[in-house]
Amino acid sequence: MDAENLIRFSPLNVLPRNQRLLSGLVCGLDLFVILGLLWMTTFSFGPVSSDELMALSALLMLIVPTIFQSVGRYTFQPANPPKLDYSKIWLGWGVVIAALLFLEYMSHTAYLSSLETRLWLFLTPLGLSLLNPIIRGPLQQRVSGDYNRTAIIAGTGEMGQQVADQLCQSTKSGIKFCGYFADKGTKLEAESCRPLIGYLDELPDFVRRSRIDVVYITLPLSEEAAISDLILALQDTTACVYFVPNLMMLNLMQARIHDLNGLPMIAVMEVPFSKVQAWIKRCIDFAIAALISIAISPLMILIAIAVKLSSPGPVLFKQQRYGLNGGNIVVYKFRSMRVMEDGAKVTQATQGDPRITKVGAFLRRTSLDELPQFINVLQGRMSLVGPRPHAVAHNEHYRKLIQGYMLRHKVKPGITGWAQVNGYRGETETLDKMEKRVEYDIHYLNHWSLWLDIKIILRTALVFFNHQNAY
């Protein structure tokens, strides 16, 4: 996590009153544009039912603020690129349309059936997009109070230097970096941490005299007493104070701020999606897995017959693996070997492995041996996309060698994953390869989204039948 994100996650970084005022003002402008375009387009086509128009207007005033807030429309970060704001507008408006269609279906009304209403649906996001430069420019500059401010940094360590780099590189933040204050026991290099203004005991007086607007405290967590003293002393100033803990040493997963009855907490390791997102992901998994299972059922019957005729043994290979939160699950595959290893020691398949049957070699090369795992998805044991499940013996072996290995079990394992579409599929004969696979799995957890799942599914389709590591 970079310094910019750490500042945002800091418990002391509370949304100021001016920012809340800006959010309310932008929400009001959004409703003005939406309702204004609705009434203009409606009356331009002739007489209309005022009752229906009033009902739709009231409905929009209820759902638009909630939906736009949920997609981050009213969360302002000056350093964010403008295209991010536009994506929030179109995403939010798409959800609004979906909500209106759902309500129309449930209430048996016809909110969106007329030509003028459909024209309004198209013009509204364009109007909001034209409004966006006004919000990001003069309006935000006047209301947010984030412009033309001065800042100093308490601490000269690596974290302090990263905060300074972020301030200097983020020209749109409007914050001028003035310099560092160091601990007297800190050894400073000749070219680092410049300009050095003074030492920590001089900082509060300097803030008062120079009317400094922002203080970033980047002292290590071990300096608890110094941090506490500094925060108490700064309470006698008007400066905004941000504590930026050095979490760079930790392997963070979905780090963000939580509130427990007013007690701020920083999540260090957390499930990457909310309950609602998990429910949506599960619904998508079940629907797609059901459709695919029906479509491929004739192929699975043919494969089952081929496996049965190729060598003695069952058609399906059932193996204990770790699932969600490290719980044991049974994963299905078409049997591709003459052995059924599922104990304390499981030997990975290698190229030219004599245990693999001729039919099994074809199934493994084309990944057709994985098809029964759609049954696991229907059962809820697995997902379409997620970290690939490993044999229990491999989990117990690698969890002792790779830091953060077990984090990949915070979600359901998947038929395919981010590691697999980036080349880490099949045998991991060296520790380096397994470390890279785990690195990609944790990247997936940190950057999860439904769009990323779709992207992985599409990329899987391209490499499904031809991959050099599949044998």
Buried (B, 14 or more C-beta within 10 A) or exposed (E): EEBBBBBBBBBBBEEEEBBEEBBEBBBEBBBEBBBEBBBEBBEEEEEBEEEBBEBBBEBBEEBBBEBBBEBBBBEBBBEBEEEEBBEBBBBBBEBBBEBBEEBBEEEEBEBBEBEBBEBBBEBBBBBBBEBBEEBBEEBBBEBBBBEEBBBBBBBBBBBBBBBBBBBEEBEBBBBEBBBBBBBEEBEEEEEEBEEEBBBBBEBBEBBBEEEBBBBBBBBBEEBEEBBEBBBEBBEEBEBBBBBBBBBEEBEBBBBEBEEEEEEBEBBEBBBBBEEEBBEEBBEBBBEBBEEBBEEBEEEBEEBBEBBBEBBEBEBBBEBBBBBBEEEEBBBBBBBBBBEEBBEEEBEEBEEEBEEBBEBBBBBBBBBBBBBBBBBBBBBBBBBBBBBBBBBBBBBEBBBEEBEBBBBBBBBBBBBBBBBBBBBBBBBBEEEEBBBBBBBBBBBBBBEBEEEBBEBBBEBBEEBBEEBEBBB
